[in-house]
């Protein structure tokens, strides 16, 4: 679990915001592909949602910490 969060911990709150936006766009594309039945790896939806949650949690923690 620590390996997934290593790259997140090294980024600033602004960089995390940009990362969250990028992941949200990726999630939109995955959902679109899934609805058109062209997505072969449906687990990617779940992984992307979880990564968004990790990034937003880290961003909130960094903004709350002075």
C-alpha positions as CSV (number, residue, x, y, z in Angstrom):
1,X,0.0,0.0,0.0
2,X,2.8,2.4,0.8
3,X,4.1,2.0,-2.8
4,X,0.9,3.5,-4.2
5,X,1.1,6.5,-1.9
6,X,4.8,7.3,-2.4
7,X,4.3,9.3,-5.5
8,X,1.3,11.1,-3.9
9,X,3.2,12.1,-0.8
10,X,5.9,13.9,-2.8
11,X,3.5,16.2,-4.6
12,X,2.2,19.6,-3.5
13,X,-1.5,20.3,-3.0
14,X,-1.7,22.1,-6.4
15,X,0.0,19.1,-8.2
16,X,-2.5,16.8,-6.5
17,X,-5.4,18.9,-7.8
18,X,-4.0,18.6,-11.3
19,X,-3.5,14.8,-10.9
20,X,-7.2,14.5,-9.7
21,X,-8.4,16.3,-12.7
22,X,-6.4,14.1,-15.0
23,X,-7.7,11.0,-13.3
24,X,-11.3,12.2,-13.5
25,X,-10.9,12.7,-17.3
26,X,-9.5,9.2,-17.5
27,X,-12.4,7.8,-15.5
28,X,-14.8,9.6,-17.9
29,X,-13.1,8.0,-20.9
30,X,-13.2,4.6,-19.2
31,X,-16.9,4.9,-18.4
32,X,-17.5,5.9,-22.0
33,X,-15.6,2.9,-23.3
34,X,-17.4,0.6,-20.9
35,X,-20.8,1.8,-22.1
36,X,-19.8,1.1,-25.7
37,X,-18.6,-2.3,-24.7
38,X,-15.0,-1.6,-25.9
39,X,-13.4,-1.7,-22.5
40,X,-11.6,-5.0,-22.0
41,X,-10.3,-4.3,-18.5
42,X,-13.3,-3.3,-16.4
43,X,-11.2,-3.4,-13.3
44,X,-9.6,-0.2,-14.5
45,X,-12.7,1.7,-13.5
46,X,-12.4,0.6,-9.9
47,X,-8.6,1.2,-9.8
48,X,-9.1,4.7,-11.2
49,X,-11.9,5.6,-8.7
50,X,-9.7,4.4,-5.8
51,X,-6.7,6.4,-7.1
52,X,-8.9,9.5,-7.3
53,X,-9.9,9.0,-3.7
54,X,-6.2,8.6,-2.6
55,X,-5.2,11.8,-4.4
56,X,-8.1,13.8,-3.0
57,X,-7.5,12.5,0.5
58,X,-3.8,13.5,0.3
59,X,-4.7,16.9,-1.1
60,X,-7.1,17.5,1.8
61,X,-4.6,16.4,4.3
62,X,-1.9,18.7,2.9
63,X,-4.2,21.7,2.7
64,X,-5.3,21.2,6.3
65,X,-1.8,20.9,7.6
66,X,-0.1,24.3,8.0
